[in-house]
Amino acid sequence: MSTEASANDTPTSGAAPSAVQAVPVVPAEPLVRVRHEGAITHITLNRPRAINALSQDMFRLLAGALREAREAHDESSESASGTVPRRILLDGAGERGFCGGGDIKELSGDDPRPILALEYAVDYRVATSPVPVVAIMDGITMGGGIGLGGHAAYRVVTERSRLAMPEARIGIAPDVGGHFLLARAPGRLGELLAVTAGEFGAADAIALGFADVYVRSDRLEALRIALAAGEDVAEVLARLADPAPERKDGPSHPVMAAAQWWDPIAESALGDAHPPASVDPAAAAVRLIAALEASGHPAAVETAATVRAMCPTSVAVTLAQLDRTRRESLDLAAVLTDDLRVLGRIGARADFVEGVRAQVIDKDRTPAWVPASIEELNREELMGIVDPALLPGETALELSADAA
């Protein structure tokens, strides 16, 4: 994936000078770097200026790298380094983060479903790889970054980790298997994170089930060297890991701490006393926002204002999908299948274009949602978005071993 100058690109020392000097061709940096280092295949997302935002080309490259690692494992063949890779190390280039998500401008094109299908197949391949994946979620890890790292066999966070599922802020809903993780968070904290696009750090990531272990960023190179040397992953992580550090500006687990006031409110609005959110998403969203605003708890009132700023349709859809995922105990494959269907529908609405405009392009942070408020949501429209049955023209997600 690089471009090299040919022998004729520049004159030799004995050639007459040309009127037009050749411009040296700078080799292009690969979007995904794949190296075989001892006992590991080391895969690095390589768009650091864009916080490694995932493009269609990157998904193809990731699929190829994961496929090669699987085939080497299945065939017990030798890699170029002389050994079969025993682990895959997945990380991101640059200091800002592992992955800020999908390339939103690319995804907001005419029909994002082909790209999403490829992305979800890659996420599933990470989760089911016979060569265990060690994901280093250092720095910003959001949306598609959680799709890659959050389903890996070993999930590492650092003091710089900042995780979120921010889709409601741009007019869509959590995808990449996010509801699989959110539904398994303690209590109703999955709903809190989904409807607020809430951000959380290393300690909360582990407590919520999005990560497994905390390793300081200055020990990541030691982790790589130990894995390349063939050491056992669990033993290496046990040696290098620390408890997540205490925060100086508040509780170490602010999201977990919010459960004390959030869970009773959310349960009163979304619990068994009412029709499930998956049956009437509009009513569930109305009850939740009303309960928050009526509670009188300062944090609840502040959270209600945050939810009001999200796309109303996104809030209702994510409540419905969380309820369906939890109620039916959906596995990752089923959640990803839901994601393709739901994102294909909600992503076709004008709210997605408007959310991208307001948050990514113009950055005025003042999206004009339609409808503008939760109280104006239409149940029939929402049920059409979350309906599990395929519509004409829709295709089911394929998640076979060679899907990506």
C-alpha positions in Angstrom: 0.0 0.0 0.0 2.8 2.4 -0.7 3.9 4.2 -3.8 7.6 4.0 -4.6 9.5 6.1 -7.1 10.8 4.2 -10.1 14.4 4.3 -11.3 13.5 6.9 -13.9 11.8 9.4 -11.4 15.1 11.2 -10.7 18.1 11.9 -12.9 21.4 10.0 -12.2 24.4 12.0 -11.1 25.8 11.9 -14.7 22.6 13.0 -16.5 22.1 16.4 -17.8 20.0 18.6 -15.6 16.3 18.6 -16.6 14.3 21.8 -17.0 11.6 20.2 -14.8 13.0 18.5 -11.7 11.1 15.3 -10.8 9.2 15.5 -7.5 10.1 12.6 -5.2 7.1 10.4 -4.5 6.5 10.1 -0.8 5.4 6.6 0.2 1.8 6.6 1.4 1.1 5.5 4.9 -1.1 2.4 5.0 -4.5 3.0 6.7 -3.9 -0.2 8.7 -0.5 -1.5 9.5 0.0 -5.2 9.9 3.2 -6.7 11.3 4.2 -10.1 12.4 6.3 -9.7 15.6 7.3 -13.0 17.2 4.2 -14.6 18.6 1.8 -11.9 17.7 0.2 -10.3 14.7 0.3 -6.6 15.4 -2.6 -4.6 13.8 -2.5 -0.8 14.1 -5.3 1.6 12.9 -3.3 4.3 11.2 -5.2 7.5 10.7 -3.9 9.4 13.7 -4.9 12.8 12.4 -8.6 11.6 12.3 -8.3 9.7 15.7 -8.2 6.6 13.5 -11.7 7.0 12.1 -12.7 3.9 10.4 -13.3 3.9 6.6 -14.6 1.2 4.2 -11.0 0.6 3.1 -9.9 0.1 6.6 -12.6 -2.4 7.3 -11.4 -4.4 4.2 -7.9 -4.3 5.4 -8.9 -5.3 8.9 -10.9 -8.2 7.5 -8.0 -9.4 5.5 -5.6 -9.2 8.4 -8.0 -11.1 10.7 -8.6 -13.7 8.0 -4.9 -14.3 7.5 -4.4 -14.8 11.2 -7.3 -17.2 11.4 -6.1 -19.2 8.4 -2.6 -19.4 9.8 -4.1 -20.7 13.1 -6.4 -23.2 11.3 -3.7 -24.6 9.1 -1.0 -24.6 11.8 1.2 -23.0 9.2 4.3 -21.0 10.0 4.3 -17.2 9.7 7.1 -15.2 8.2 8.7 -14.9 11.7 8.9 -18.7 12.0 6.0 -19.2 14.4 2.2 -19.3 14.2 0.9 -16.1 15.7 -0.7 -17.0 19.1 -2.3 -13.6 19.7 -3.4 -10.5 17.8 -2.5 -7.1 19.3 -4.9 -4.4 18.1 -4.1 -0.7 18.8 -4.3 2.7 17.2 -1.6 5.1 16.0 -1.0 8.5 17.5 -1.5 10.0 21.0 -5.2 11.0 20.8 -6.9 7.7 20.9 -7.5 4.1 19.7 -10.4 5.0 17.5 -12.9 7.9 17.5 -15.5 5.8 15.5 -16.6 5.4 12.0 -15.9 7.9 9.2 -19.1 9.8 9.7 -18.9 11.7 6.4 -18.5 8.4 4.6 -21.3 6.8 6.5 -23.7 9.7 5.8 -23.6 9.1 2.1 -26.4 7.7 0.0 -26.7 4.2 1.5 -24.5 3.3 4.5 -25.7 -0.3 4.7 -22.9 -1.9 2.7 -20.3 -0.2 4.8 -22.1 -1.0 8.0 -22.4 -4.7 7.0 -18.7 -4.9 6.5 -18.0 -3.1 9.8 -20.2 -5.4 11.8 -18.7 -8.5 10.1 -15.2 -7.2 11.2 -16.5 -6.6 14.8 -17.9 -10.1 14.9 -14.6 -11.6 13.5 -12.7 -9.8 16.4 -15.1 -11.3 18.9 -15.0 -14.8 17.5 -11.3 -15.0 16.4 -9.7 -18.3 17.2 -6.5 -16.2 17.6 -7.5 -14.1 20.7 -7.4 -10.4 20.2 -5.9 -8.1 22.8 -7.4 -4.6 22.2 -5.6 -1.5 23.6 -8.3 1.1 24.0 -5.9 3.9 24.9 -7.3 7.4 24.6 -10.5 8.2 22.8 -12.5 5.0 22.0 -16.0 5.7 20.8 -18.7 4.2 18.6 -16.9 2.1 16.0 -13.9 2.0 18.3 -15.9 0.2 20.9 -17.2 -2.2 18.2 -13.6 -3.2 17.5 -12.2 -3.2 21.0 -15.2 -3.8 23.2 -15.8 -7.3 21.9 -12.2 -8.5 22.0 -11.0 -11.4 24.2 -8.8 -9.1 26.2 -9.8 -5.4 26.6 -7.2 -3.0 28.0 -7.8 0.6 29.1 -5.4 3.2 30.4 -5.4 6.5 32.3 -6.1 8.2 29.0 -9.1 6.1 28.0 -12.3 8.0 27.2 -15.2 5.7 26.0 -18.6 6.5 24.8 -21.5 5.5 22.5 -22.3 9.0 21.2 -24.7 8.1 18.3 -27.8 9.8 19.8 -26.0 13.1 19.5 -25.9 12.7 15.7 -29.4 11.3 15.0 -28.8 7.6 14.9 -28.6 4.9 17.6 -25.8 2.9 19.2 -24.6 0.1 16.9 -21.5 -2.1 16.4 -23.0 -4.4 19.1 -23.1 -1.6 21.6 -26.5 -2.6 22.9 -25.0 -6.0 23.7 -22.6 -4.3 26.1 -25.0 -1.7 27.3 -27.7 -4.2 28.2 -25.2 -6.1 30.4 -24.1 -3.0 32.3 -25.3 -3.0 36.0 -28.9 -1.9 36.6 -30.2 0.6 34.2 -26.8 2.3 33.5 -26.9 1.1 29.9 -29.9 3.4 29.4 -28.1 6.3 31.0 -25.0 6.0 28.7 -27.2 5.5 25.6 -29.6 8.4 26.0 -27.0 10.9 27.1 -24.1 9.8 24.8 -22.3 9.7 28.1 -18.5 9.5 28.3 -16.6 7.3 30.8 -13.1 6.5 31.9 -11.1 3.4 32.7 -12.5 2.6 36.1 -16.1 2.8 34.9 -15.3 1.0 31.7 -14.1 -2.1 33.7 -17.0 -1.9 36.2 -19.6 -1.5 33.4 -18.2 -4.5 31.4 -16.7 -2.6 28.5 -13.1 -3.4 29.5 -11.2 -6.0 31.5 -8.0 -4.5 32.9 -6.2 -1.2 33.5 -2.6 -0.8 32.3 -0.7 2.5 32.5 0.1 3.9 29.0 3.8 3.9 29.9 3.6 0.0 30.2 2.0 -0.7 26.8 5.3 -1.2 25.1 6.3 -3.7 27.8 3.0 -5.4 27.1 3.7 -5.7 23.4 7.2 -7.0 24.0 6.0 -9.7 26.4 3.2 -10.9 24.1 5.6 -10.9 21.1 7.9 -13.1 23.2 5.1 -15.6 23.6 4.2 -15.0 27.2 0.7 -15.9 28.4 -1.7 -13.0 28.0 -3.4 -13.4 31.4 0.0 -13.6 33.2 1.4 -10.6 31.4 -1.7 -8.5 32.2 -1.7 -9.6 35.8 1.9 -8.5 36.1 1.5 -5.1 34.3 -2.0 -4.1 35.5 -2.9 -1.8 38.3 -6.2 -0.8 39.9 -7.7 2.1 38.0 -6.5 5.3 39.6 -8.5 7.5 41.9 -9.9 10.7 40.4 -9.0 14.0 42.1 -12.1 15.8 41.0 -14.8 13.3 42.0 -15.6 9.7 42.4 -13.4 7.2 40.6 -16.5 5.6 39.1 -18.8 8.5 38.3 -21.1 6.5 36.1 -21.4 3.7 38.7 -22.0 6.3 41.4 -24.9 7.7 39.4 -26.8 4.4 39.8 -27.8 5.6 43.3 -30.2 8.2 41.9 -30.5 7.1 38.2 -31.6 3.5 38.7 -34.8 4.2 40.8 -35.9 6.9 38.4 -35.2 4.7 35.3 -36.9 1.7 36.8 -40.0 3.7 37.7 -40.3 4.8 34.1 -39.1 1.7 32.2 -39.8 -1.2 34.6 -42.4 -4.0 34.5 -45.2 -1.7 35.7 -45.4 -0.3 32.1 -45.5 -1.7 28.6 -41.9 -2.6 27.4 -40.0 0.1 25.6 -39.7 -2.3 22.7 -43.5 -2.3 22.4 -44.0 1.4 22.8 -40.7 3.4 22.5 -42.4 6.8 22.4 -44.3 6.2 25.7 -41.1 4.9 27.3 -39.1 8.0 26.3 -41.9 10.3 27.5 -42.1 8.6 30.9 -38.3 8.7 31.3 -37.9 12.4 30.6 -40.9 13.2 32.8 -39.5 11.2 35.7 -36.1 12.9 35.4 -37.6 16.4 35.3 -40.0 15.7 38.2 -37.5 14.0 40.5 -36.0 17.2 41.9 -32.6 15.6 42.2 -30.0 18.1 40.7 -28.2 15.4 38.7 -31.5 14.1 37.3 -32.6 17.6 36.2 -29.2 18.1 34.6 -29.4 14.8 32.9 -32.9 15.6 31.6 -31.5 18.7 29.9 -28.8 16.5 28.3 -31.4 14.0 27.0 -33.4 16.9 25.6 -30.4 17.9 23.5 -30.2 14.4 21.9 -32.2 13.4 18.9 -35.7 12.4 20.2 -36.0 9.6 17.8 -32.6 8.2 18.7 -33.5 8.3 22.4 -36.6 6.3 21.9 -35.0 3.8 19.5 -32.1 3.0 21.8 -34.5 2.5 24.7 -36.4 0.0 22.5 -33.3 -1.8 21.4 -31.9 -2.1 24.9 -35.2 -3.5 26.1 -35.3 -6.0 23.2 -31.7 -7.0 23.7 -32.1 -7.6 27.5 -35.6 -9.1 27.4 -34.7 -11.6 24.7 -31.1 -12.2 25.9 -29.8 -11.5 22.4 -26.2 -12.6 21.7 -23.7 -10.5 19.8 -24.6 -11.9 16.4 -28.3 -11.1 16.9 -27.5 -7.6 18.1 -25.3 -6.9 15.1 -28.1 -8.2 12.9 -30.5 -5.8 14.6 -28.0 -3.0 14.2 -27.9 -3.3 10.4 -31.6 -3.3 10.1 -32.2 -0.4 12.5 -29.3 1.7 11.4 -30.3 1.3 7.8 -33.7 2.8 8.7 -32.8 5.5 11.2 -29.8 6.5 9.1 -32.1 7.2 6.2 -33.9 9.9 8.1 -33.2 13.6 7.8 -32.1 13.7 11.4 -28.8 11.9 10.6 -27.9 14.4 8.0 -28.8 17.2 10.4 -26.9 15.7 13.2 -23.7 15.3 11.1 -24.1 18.9 9.9 -24.5 20.3 13.4 -21.8 18.2 15.1 -19.3 17.4 12.4 -19.5 19.8 9.5 -20.7 23.2 10.7 -20.1 22.4 14.4 -22.8 24.9 15.6 -24.1 22.2 18.0 -27.7 23.3 17.3 -29.4 20.5 15.4 -33.0 21.0 14.3 -34.5 17.6 15.0 -37.7 16.3 13.5 -39.7 15.9 15.7 -38.1 18.5 17.9 -39.2 17.0 21.3 -39.7 13.6 22.9 -43.4 14.5 23.4 -43.9 14.8 19.7 -42.6 11.3 18.8 -44.9 9.1 16.7 -45.3 5.5 17.9 -46.0 4.1 14.4 -42.9 5.6 12.9 -40.8 4.3 15.8 -42.2 0.8 15.5 -41.4 0.9 11.8 -37.7 1.6 12.7 -37.4 -1.1 15.3 -39.6 -3.8 13.7 -37.5 -7.0 13.6 -39.1 -8.1 10.3 -37.1 -7.3 7.1 -38.7 -4.8 4.7 -38.6 -5.2 0.9 -35.1 -4.4 -0.3 -33.4 -5.1 3.1 -31.0 -8.0 3.5 -30.0 -9.8 6.7 -26.5 -9.5 8.0 -24.2 -12.4 7.1 -21.8 -13.3 9.8 -20.2 -16.5 8.6 -16.4 -17.0 9.0 -15.8 -15.4 5.6 -18.5 -12.7 5.8 -15.9 -9.9 6.0 
